[in-house]
Amino acid sequence: MATMDELLRLLQENALETPENLAQMLDTNEEDVRQRIADYEQRGIIRGYQAVIDEDRLDVDVVTAVIEVKITPQREHGFNEIAERISRFPEVQSLFLMSGAFDLLLFVTGRTLHEVALFVSDKLATIEGINSTATHFMLKTYKQNGVLMHSEDEYERLQVSP
Amino acid sequence: MNDSRSPRDRVGRVVRDLPRSGIRDFFELVAARDNVISLGVGEPDFATPWRVREATIFALEHGATSYSSNLGLPQLRRAISSYVKRRTGVEYDPKTEILVTVGVSEALDLAMRALLEPGDEALYHEPSYVSYNPVIRLAGGTPVAVETGSEHGFRVTRARLEECTGERTRLLLLNYPNNPTGAALEPADVAEIAAFARERDLLVLSDEIYGELTYDRDHCSLISQPGMKERTVYLHGMSKAWSMTGYRLGFACAPAELIEAMMKIHQYTMLCAPTPSQKGAIEALENGDEDVESMRAEYRRRRNVMHSRFEAMGLPCMRPDGAFYMMPWIGDTGMTSKEFAVRLLEEKDVAVVPGTAFGECGEGYVRCCFAASMDHIRAALERIEAFLASEKVSQ
């Protein structure tokens, strides 16, 4: 089975790493790194660069809800048409087709509970083909995109050892 | 009765004559300073993978706090047997051919004490891990250093072994991938050394604790060679590749008679390895491959960065194939290894270990460990570059 290019892994960990540093780590040259990144961008493999933010530490109002949605699949389109339509709402941050007790899983953000509730009741639930929704509000983030939102305690290490 | 002997005189002669580790004095210098960036720690900067910590916590919560069998938990010995077979193709019987120890250091000590008679000579290669020479002496043996140099990539050669082998040579101690040079043996080296050991009827202690940490090719174990399982004590442990230094968990694999001999000493001294650590080790060996792979990938990146920067700043340096150390040549600065390390510490607050701590042939080198974080490595390299630049200006 093919494995992911190490360059992509490094960018996934820290997209701000400079081409010079990446080249040193990968034992190649800067030009090669720049070319590979450009190629990945052009092919749509790298689709964007984002910071992972611990919103709990920010003094801003952000409410995130996880919403389970059951839908009726449509002839010739299956789940895709409704899913693609829902994904265009700016409130929807992520959307996945799921196996199991429901069909779609949405991550939705708003400034207040009321704002998210309005989105669900007025926009989401009223779309034809949506049978039911179950909304869960997120209370605290411990880990996101593989990044811990808390630090491990610093443990004092020896400065020199054999 | 008034006894006139001083406390010092009461210490046994072998221990009294044993010099302190070359690192010790330097360690005290480092400890007296704040804000030191250290490349001197031979220890992963990663905490133990969470799955292993979690398994250890689970074991404690469920009362795994008693002694284990002297040989180690049967489940761990089975896990070790599977692991070694998976990595080397060689099968050891978990009932009789595997001993779990308190770190690989204990396994090494047990093997020396069990196998050496007073006056027996034991070959080991230098530069080497600081304990090898003293452990041989403490076991009553006579250490014989086989010097290795950068001209052969710090790999021991048959020719040098021939020169150092005599009538009383009983044992050969090998450590590849190597601390402090980062050298790893190539398949041809391993075949050559194995042939030599068979011809000279030598026992081999093969410390392969860095066996998981090779970067450009797979590790080539001595026990995989024909006829070597019968004459080798394979030493390994969880400290380095699984980042479990504080667990103090190692193991030895060898023919049953040798394990039985080592176990006799172990049962009267250590008794058994810590049981919670053994539980953690089972999880590491059975399910830790991905954790090792991700740490190895990170070490590889750090090695590449450190090596290319040393070369760029004019410090020639063998690119290590394994472990997490490299030894740049600083001889051209006109300083000795110790002078270089002390001045770098005092002027730039960077700790590296003088090469002479690992044997006299380490003169002209300093050991730098790339198990430090990438940020620390980059910052330390900046300071070393500035140190070299200021040295050139002042000359």
Contacts between the chains, C-beta under 8 A, distances in Angstrom:
chain1	res1	chain2	res2	distance
A	6	B	297	6.8
A	9	B	297	7.8
A	10	B	301	7.7
A	21	B	305	7.5
A	21	B	378	8.0
A	24	B	304	5.9
A	24	B	305	4.5
A	24	B	308	5.3
A	24	B	309	7.4
A	25	B	301	3.8
A	25	B	302	7.8
A	25	B	304	5.7
A	25	B	305	5.7
A	25	B	374	7.9
A	26	B	301	7.2
A	26	B	304	7.0
A	27	B	304	4.4
A	27	B	308	7.6
A	152	B	47	6.2
A	155	B	47	7.6
A	157	B	41	6.3
A	157	B	43	6.9
A	157	B	45	7.7
A	158	B	27	7.8
A	158	B	41	5.7
A	158	B	43	7.2
A	159	B	27	7.3
A	159	B	30	4.6
A	159	B	31	6.4
A	159	B	36	5.8
A	159	B	38	4.5
A	159	B	40	6.2
A	159	B	41	6.6
A	159	B	351	5.7
A	160	B	23	6.0
A	160	B	26	6.2
A	160	B	27	4.5
A	160	B	30	5.2
A	160	B	38	6.5
A	160	B	40	3.7
A	160	B	41	6.3
A	160	B	351	5.7
A	160	B	353	6.4
A	161	B	23	7.6
A	161	B	40	7.1
A	161	B	41	5.0
A	161	B	42	5.1
A	161	B	43	5.8
A	162	B	21	6.9
A	162	B	23	6.1
A	162	B	42	5.7
A	162	B	129	6.4
A	162	B	130	4.8
A	162	B	131	6.8
A	162	B	179	7.8
